[in-house]
């Protein structure tokens, strides 16, 4: 088998199939291509196989990641079908034997990464891998390890930071050899390590690299982690907001010079609806203000229902991994969310539903339609659809979909959070609400439309910062000139929801709260909620910021533990899960 075919086979089996090491098709056919460990790490082809195998294993973390980050917070509730352990996770009464608090799945991936990084070092020293290939492979898996450790810190607080190979995950039980370090110390070490990675571009592997291939119409470029986003998040947690903004802006501007003008103007820029298929990601109605004509097979929902090779999906997501419906077990969130093809264990909380219903659209429609595009009502109750949406309808034999991890909506809200904390509240407000051009333009209007009559007026369509600043965004446009950000429309404007008051542009704490509220509307169920609440509550030294939101969820669900949980969460030490290897 030649090299490219080997990589394609490994990708198809190890990654698109499932998150486990050994994969079987639904027909129980044994995969023909397996990596023989006795011959591993002899050349770059073997290094590629190691990377793909680890991402295949990483894919198996989605279920645990989503449940920990959403069920513990305020936007997801458990159903009557949930077992006692999942209910414990929801009301913060978890015991050490709870399988949903087991850290070993995270460390199983980490230890395999450590082994791969050790072998990459040996390979480059023995000239079995070029320095360029080494830089890309090492940086990719190194950044993935940093991402996993950040999740561990947010969930468990203090954890062992293990960077050397360990024979077996069970060996880590010897905590005298692997003492736990504080979350703050962990963040410092992660920033130091990730900053020193030898390759920190937005895309892990450039076009033309053997790992960037097409499989069943799916391009693999975006299955690999985006390193600047990891660094942005690490700095955001650590409180270095300028460095966070610099890393986020690197992604936001990555396609500015693309020769394809639709990519240049649309990709990762949260744009309004135009004729281009790249930017059909707005909340839209087929008939004006007719609520019954909401577009549910396109528009904003496009980013979730489209396959990963679709241009609308690719203009929004920059890290996501597909599941192939031809392989089992398929998308694990079908089992968790679906009332037809799964066990229906979780559902939108009443708080999440009330959040959407409290908004008002520009058209006067009295709710935020992103809710209707994220869940649907069924006989069993409200069902989360965002995590199981697919271009092919679900069935007992088709449980496909994808794990979408990083997307433009998340990027803009994180950038806005960093900018606001760095004294750039107006810019943060712009990205959250109506975009750069409409926020900063101070020129002439004719019949409500911008109609600049001078260069000075056109120049107000850009942010007033040096071009080297992460806060510089050029949204200038007229009949002769279009700049990269002229289509940017803002998160709420893309959803057709009215902007919040402009007074928040100069109210740092107020805007921070509104940004977290917007996270609930835009990003619900995607796995960001618990870290968002912990990060801001830590920063503000305000436990009530987190405790009150969880309390409201439990209160509206009629949970008798609601008040006790609120009291418990007023102590920051109780935000973190018990770290125990258990059995």
C-alpha positions in Angstrom: 0.0 0.0 0.0 1.5 3.4 -0.9 1.8 6.2 1.6 -1.2 8.3 0.7 -3.5 5.3 0.6 -2.2 4.2 4.0 -2.9 7.6 5.5 -6.4 7.7 4.0 -7.2 4.2 5.3 -6.0 5.1 8.8 -8.0 8.3 8.7 -11.1 6.5 7.5 -10.9 3.8 10.1 -9.3 5.4 13.2 -10.8 8.9 13.0 -14.1 9.1 11.1 -15.3 5.8 12.5 -15.1 6.3 16.3 -13.1 7.5 19.1 -11.7 4.1 20.1 -8.4 2.5 19.2 -10.0 -0.5 17.5 -12.9 0.2 15.2 -15.4 -2.0 13.6 -17.9 -1.2 10.8 -21.5 -1.9 11.4 -21.0 -5.1 9.5 -18.4 -6.1 12.1 -15.7 -6.3 9.4 -12.3 -6.1 10.9 -10.3 -3.1 9.5 -7.6 -4.2 7.1 -5.1 -1.5 8.0 -3.7 -1.4 11.5 -0.6 0.3 12.9 1.9 -2.4 13.9 3.5 -1.1 17.1 6.6 -3.1 16.5 7.3 -1.1 13.4 6.1 2.2 14.7 8.0 5.5 14.5 10.3 4.6 11.6 9.3 7.4 9.3 6.9 10.3 8.8 4.2 8.0 7.6 4.3 6.3 11.1 4.2 9.7 12.7 1.1 10.6 10.7 -0.5 7.3 11.8 0.3 8.1 15.5 -1.3 11.5 15.1 -4.5 10.1 13.6 -4.7 7.3 16.2 -4.5 9.9 19.0 -7.2 12.1 17.4 -9.3 9.0 17.0 -9.0 8.3 20.7 -9.5 12.0 21.5 -12.9 11.8 19.7 -14.1 9.4 22.4 -13.9 12.3 24.9 -16.8 14.2 23.4 -19.5 12.7 25.6 -17.7 13.2 28.9 -16.6 16.7 27.8 -20.2 17.8 26.9 -21.8 16.3 30.0 -19.3 17.8 32.4 -19.4 21.2 30.8 -23.1 21.5 30.2 -25.0 19.4 32.8 -23.0 21.0 35.7 -24.0 24.4 34.5 -27.4 26.1 33.9 -28.4 25.4 30.3 -28.8 21.6 30.4 -31.1 19.6 32.7 -31.4 15.8 33.1 -34.6 13.9 32.1 -36.5 11.3 34.0 -34.5 8.7 32.1 -31.2 9.8 33.7 -29.5 7.6 36.2 -28.5 8.7 39.7 -25.0 9.5 38.7 -26.1 12.0 36.0 -28.5 13.6 38.4 -25.6 14.0 40.8 -23.6 15.8 38.1 -26.5 18.2 37.6 -27.1 19.2 41.2 -23.4 19.0 42.3 -23.7 16.1 44.7 -21.3 13.8 42.9 -19.6 11.0 44.8 -16.2 9.6 44.0 -17.6 6.5 42.4 -19.5 8.6 39.8 -18.3 7.5 36.3 -18.9 11.0 35.0 -16.2 12.4 37.2 -13.5 9.9 36.3 -10.4 11.8 35.0 -8.8 8.7 33.5 -10.3 9.1 30.0 -8.5 12.4 29.7 -5.2 11.0 31.0 -5.4 8.0 28.7 -5.2 10.4 25.7 -2.5 12.6 27.5 -0.3 9.6 28.1 -0.5 8.5 24.5 0.4 12.0 23.4 3.4 11.9 25.8 4.6 8.7 24.2 4.2 10.1 20.7 6.1 13.3 21.6 9.0 11.3 23.1 9.2 9.2 19.9 9.0 12.3 17.7 12.1 13.6 19.6 13.9 10.3 18.9 12.9 10.3 15.3 14.2 13.8 14.5 17.4 13.1 16.4 17.9 9.9 14.3 17.0 11.7 11.1 13.9 9.6 10.6 11.8 12.7 10.3 12.7 16.1 8.9 12.8 19.1 11.2 9.8 20.7 9.4 7.7 17.5 9.8 8.8 17.3 13.4 7.8 20.9 14.1 4.3 20.4 12.8 3.6 17.0 14.4 5.0 17.9 17.7 3.2 21.2 17.9 -0.1 19.6 16.9 -0.1 17.0 19.6 1.5 19.3 22.1 -1.3 21.9 21.7 -3.9 19.1 21.9 -2.4 18.1 25.3 -2.6 21.7 26.5 -6.2 21.8 25.5 -7.0 18.6 27.4 -5.2 19.9 30.5 -7.1 23.2 30.4 -10.3 21.1 30.5 -9.0 19.2 33.5 -8.1 22.4 35.3 -11.6 23.8 34.8 -13.2 20.6 36.0 -11.0 19.4 38.8 -9.0 22.5 39.9 -5.7 20.9 40.9 -4.5 18.0 38.8 -1.2 16.1 38.1 0.7 17.7 35.2 2.4 14.8 33.6 4.5 15.4 30.5 6.7 12.3 30.5 5.7 8.9 29.2 4.0 6.6 31.7 3.5 2.9 30.9 -0.2 2.7 32.0 -2.8 5.2 33.1 -3.2 3.1 36.2 0.4 3.9 37.2 -0.6 7.5 37.7 -2.4 6.4 40.9 1.0 6.8 42.6 0.3 10.5 43.4 3.6 10.7 45.3 5.3 10.5 41.9 2.7 12.8 40.2 1.5 15.4 42.8 -1.3 17.7 41.9 -0.6 21.3 41.1 -3.0 24.3 41.5 -5.0 25.6 38.5 -3.0 28.8 38.5 0.2 26.9 38.4 -1.2 24.7 35.6 -2.1 27.7 33.5 1.4 29.1 33.9 3.0 25.9 32.8 0.6 25.4 29.9 1.3 28.9 28.6 5.0 28.4 28.8 4.9 25.1 27.0 2.4 26.1 24.3 4.2 29.4 23.6 7.4 27.4 22.9 5.8 25.0 20.4 7.8 25.2 17.2 4.8 25.7 14.9 1.9 27.9 15.9 0.0 28.7 12.7 -3.8 28.7 12.7 -4.0 25.5 10.6 -2.0 22.6 12.0 -0.8 21.3 8.6 -0.6 23.4 5.4 -2.3 22.5 2.2 -0.3 19.8 0.4 0.7 18.0 3.6 0.0 14.3 3.5 -2.4 14.6 6.5 -4.6 17.0 4.5 -6.6 14.7 2.4 -10.2 14.1 1.3 -12.1 11.1 2.6 -15.7 10.5 1.4 -15.9 14.2 0.6 -14.5 15.3 4.0 -11.4 17.4 4.0 -9.2 16.8 7.0 -7.6 20.2 7.5 -9.9 21.3 10.3 -9.9 18.1 12.4 -6.6 19.2 13.9 -6.5 21.7 16.8 -6.1 25.4 16.2 -3.1 26.4 18.3 -3.7 30.2 18.5 -7.2 29.5 20.0 -5.6 27.3 22.7 -3.2 30.1 23.5 -6.0 32.7 23.5 -8.0 30.7 26.0 -5.0 30.1 28.2 -4.2 33.8 28.4 -7.9 34.6 28.9 -8.0 32.4 31.9 -4.7 33.8 33.2 -5.8 37.4 32.9 -3.4 38.5 30.1 -6.1 40.0 27.9 -3.9 41.7 25.3 -2.1 38.4 24.6 -5.5 36.6 24.4 -6.8 39.2 21.9 -3.6 38.9 19.8 -4.1 35.1 19.5 -7.8 35.3 18.7 -7.2 38.1 16.2 -4.7 35.9 14.4 -7.5 33.5 13.6 -10.1 36.2 12.8 -7.7 37.7 10.2 -6.2 34.5 8.8 -8.1 34.6 5.5 -7.8 38.4 4.9 -5.4 38.0 1.9 -7.1 35.0 0.4 -7.6 35.4 -3.4 -11.1 34.1 -3.1 -13.1 37.2 -2.2 -15.9 35.2 -0.5 -13.4 33.5 1.8 -11.6 36.8 2.4 -14.7 38.6 3.4 -16.7 35.8 5.0 -14.6 33.1 6.7 -14.6 33.5 10.5 -16.0 37.0 10.2 -19.7 36.6 11.3 -21.3 38.2 8.3 -24.8 39.1 7.4 -26.9 37.4 4.7 -25.8 38.1 1.2 -26.0 36.1 -2.0 -22.8 34.2 -1.3 -23.3 30.6 -0.1 -20.4 31.2 2.2 -22.4 33.4 4.5 -25.9 31.9 4.7 -25.6 31.6 8.4 -28.2 34.2 9.6 -31.5 33.6 11.2 -34.0 34.0 8.3 -37.6 33.8 7.5 -39.1 32.9 4.1 -42.0 35.4 4.6 -40.9 38.5 6.4 -42.3 38.6 10.0 -44.2 35.3 9.6 -43.0 33.2 12.6 -44.1 30.0 10.9 -41.7 30.6 8.0 -38.5 30.3 10.0 -35.8 28.7 7.8 -34.9 25.5 9.6 -33.0 23.7 6.8 -30.5 26.5 6.2 -29.5 29.9 7.6 -28.1 29.9 11.1 -28.8 26.1 11.5 -26.6 25.5 8.4 -23.5 25.5 10.5 -24.7 22.4 12.3 -26.6 20.4 9.6 -24.0 20.7 6.9 -21.3 18.2 6.3 -17.7 19.4 7.1 -16.9 19.8 3.4 -19.7 22.3 3.0 -18.6 25.9 2.4 -21.0 27.3 5.0 -19.8 24.9 7.7 -16.2 25.8 6.8 -16.8 29.5 7.0 -17.9 29.1 10.6 -15.9 26.2 12.1 -12.1 26.0 12.3 -11.9 22.9 14.5 -14.4 20.0 14.3 -14.3 16.3 13.8 -16.9 14.3 11.8 -18.5 11.0 12.6 -18.9 8.6 9.8 -22.5 7.0 9.9 -21.1 3.9 8.3 -19.1 3.0 11.4 -20.3 2.4 14.9 -20.8 3.5 17.6 -21.3 6.9 15.8 -22.1 10.2 17.4 -22.4 9.5 21.1 -24.7 12.5 21.6 -27.5 10.7 19.7 -27.7 8.2 22.6 -27.7 11.0 25.1 -30.0 13.5 23.5 -32.4 11.8 21.1 -35.8 10.6 22.3 -36.3 8.5 19.1 -32.9 6.9 18.6 -31.3 7.3 22.0 -32.0 7.1 25.7 -33.0 10.8 26.0 -30.9 11.5 29.2 -30.5 15.3 28.9 -32.7 18.2 27.7 -32.6 22.0 27.5 -33.1 23.5 30.9 -36.0 25.8 31.5 -33.4 28.5 32.1 -32.1 28.0 28.5 -35.5 28.2 27.0 -36.4 31.3 29.1 -33.2 33.0 27.9 -34.2 32.7 24.3 -37.8 33.7 25.0 -36.7 36.8 26.8 -35.1 38.3 23.6 -36.8 40.3 20.9 -36.0 40.3 17.2 -35.8 43.4 15.1 -38.9 42.3 13.3 -40.8 42.4 16.6 -41.0 38.6 17.0 -40.8 38.1 20.7 -38.1 35.4 21.1 -34.6 34.5 19.8 -35.0 32.0 17.0 -31.6 30.4 17.8 -33.5 28.5 20.5 -35.9 26.9 17.9 -32.8 26.0 15.8 -31.0 24.4 18.8 -33.8 22.2 20.2 -37.3 21.0 19.3 -40.3 19.9 21.3 -41.3 16.2 21.2 -43.8 14.0 23.0 -41.1 13.1 25.4 -40.2 16.8 26.1 -37.7 19.3 24.7 -34.9 17.6 22.7 -31.5 19.1 22.1 -30.9 18.9 18.3 -27.8 21.0 17.9 -25.5 18.2 19.0 -27.1 15.6 16.6 -27.9 17.7 13.6 -26.7 16.2 10.3 -27.4 16.7 6.6 -28.7 13.1 6.6 -31.7 12.4 8.8 -30.9 10.3 11.9 -32.1 6.7 12.0 -31.4 3.5 13.9 -28.6 2.9 11.4 -27.4 6.4 10.9 -25.9 8.1 13.9 -23.6 10.5 12.2 -22.8 14.1 12.8 -19.7 15.9 14.1 -18.1 17.3 17.2 -17.8 21.0 16.4 -15.4 22.4 19.0 -14.2 25.9 17.7 -16.3 28.2 15.6 -16.5 31.8 14.7 -19.4 32.6 17.1 -17.3 31.3 20.0 -14.2 33.1 18.7 -15.9 36.5 18.5 -17.4 36.2 21.9 -14.1 35.2 23.5 -12.3 38.1 21.7 -15.0 40.5 22.9 -14.5 39.2 26.5 -10.7 39.8 26.2 -11.1 43.2 24.5 -13.6 44.4 27.1 -11.3 43.5 30.0 -8.4 45.2 28.2 -10.3 48.5 28.1 -11.8 48.1 24.6 -15.5 47.8 25.6 -16.7 49.5 22.4 -15.0 46.9 20.3 -16.3 44.1 22.4 -19.8 45.5 22.1 -19.4 45.8 18.3 -18.6 42.1 17.9 -21.4 41.0 20.2 -24.0 43.3 18.6 -24.0 45.0 15.2 -20.5 44.7 13.8 -17.5 47.0 13.2 -18.9 49.2 10.4 -22.2 50.0 12.0 -20.7 50.6 15.4 -17.9 53.0 14.4 -19.3 54.8 11.3 -20.1 58.5 12.0 -20.6 59.7 8.5 -23.5 60.7 6.3 -26.7 58.7 6.1 -29.2 58.9 3.2 -32.6 57.2 3.7 -31.1 55.3 6.6 -28.2 53.9 4.6 -24.5 54.8 5.0 -23.5 57.3 2.3 -20.0 58.6 2.9 -19.2 61.9 1.1 -15.5 62.1 2.0 -12.5 59.9 2.7 -12.7 61.1 6.3 -16.2 59.6 6.6 -15.1 56.3 5.0 -12.2 56.1 7.4 -14.7 56.0 10.4 -15.6 52.5 9.2 -12.4 51.1 10.8 -11.3 50.9 14.4 -9.0 53.7 15.5 -5.9 51.7 16.3 -2.6 51.0 14.6 -2.7 48.3 12.0 -0.3 46.3 14.2 -2.8 46.2 17.0 -5.0 43.2 17.6 -7.8 45.7 17.9 -7.5 47.1 14.4 -10.3 45.9 12.0 -10.8 47.5 8.6 -14.5 47.6 7.6 -14.3 50.4 5.1 -16.3 50.1 1.9 -17.8 52.1 -0.9 -18.6 51.5 -4.6 -14.9 51.0 -5.4 -13.4 49.6 -2.3 -14.2 46.6 -0.1 -12.1 45.8 3.0 -11.9 42.4 4.8 -14.4 43.3 7.6 -17.0 45.2 5.7 -19.5 42.4 5.9 -19.1 41.8 9.6 -22.5 42.1 11.3 -22.1 41.0 14.9 -23.4 38.0 16.8 -26.8 39.3 17.8 -27.4 41.0 14.4 -26.7 37.8 12.6 -29.4 36.2 14.7 -31.8 39.1 14.0 -31.9 40.0 17.7 -31.9 43.6 18.9 -28.6 45.0 20.1 -28.1 45.7 23.8 -27.9 49.3 25.0 -24.8 51.3 23.9 -24.2 52.3 27.5 -22.6 48.9 28.0 -19.7 50.0 25.8 -18.3 51.8 28.9 -19.5 49.4 31.5 -16.9 46.7 31.8 -18.6 44.5 34.4 -22.0 45.0 32.8 -20.8 44.1 29.4 -18.9 41.0 30.8 -22.2 39.8 32.2 -24.0 40.4 28.9 -21.3 38.5 27.0 -21.8 35.5 29.2 -25.6 35.9 28.7 -24.9 36.0 24.9 -22.8 32.8 25.2 -25.9 31.1 26.5 -27.9 32.2 23.5 -25.3 31.5 20.8 -23.3 28.6 22.2 -25.8 26.6 24.3 -25.1 22.9 24.6 -21.8 23.0 22.8 -19.6 22.4 25.8 -18.5 25.8 26.9 -20.9 26.8 29.6 -19.3 25.5 32.8 -15.8 26.9 32.0 -17.4 30.3 31.0 -19.1 30.5 34.4 -16.0 29.4 36.4 -13.7 31.7 34.5 -15.7 34.9 35.1 -16.6 34.0 38.7 -12.9 33.5 39.4 -12.0 36.7 37.7 -14.6 38.8 39.5 -14.1 37.0 42.8 -17.8 36.6 42.8 -19.1 33.0 43.5 -22.7 34.2 43.2 -22.1 34.8 39.4 -21.9 31.0 39.1 -24.0 29.8 42.0 -27.0 31.9 41.2 -27.2 30.6 37.6 -27.0 26.9 38.6 -29.6 27.6 41.4 -32.1 29.0 38.9 -31.8 25.9 36.8 -32.4 23.6 39.7 -35.2 25.8 41.1 -37.1 25.9 37.8 -36.7 22.1 37.5 -38.2 21.6 41.0 -34.9 20.0 42.3 -35.2 19.9 46.1 -31.4 20.4 46.3 -31.5 23.8 44.7 -30.9 25.9 47.8 -28.3 23.5 49.2 -26.5 23.6 45.8 -26.4 27.3 45.7 -24.9 27.5 49.2 -22.4 24.9 48.3 -21.3 26.7 45.2 -20.7 29.9 47.1 -17.5 28.3 48.2 -15.1 28.2 45.1 -13.4 25.0 46.3 -16.7 23.3 45.7 -16.8 24.2 42.0 -14.3 21.4 41.2 -15.0 17.7 40.8 -13.3 15.2 43.2 -10.1 14.0 41.6 -9.9 10.3 42.2 -8.8 7.3 40.1 -11.5 5.3 41.7 -11.7 1.6 41.0 
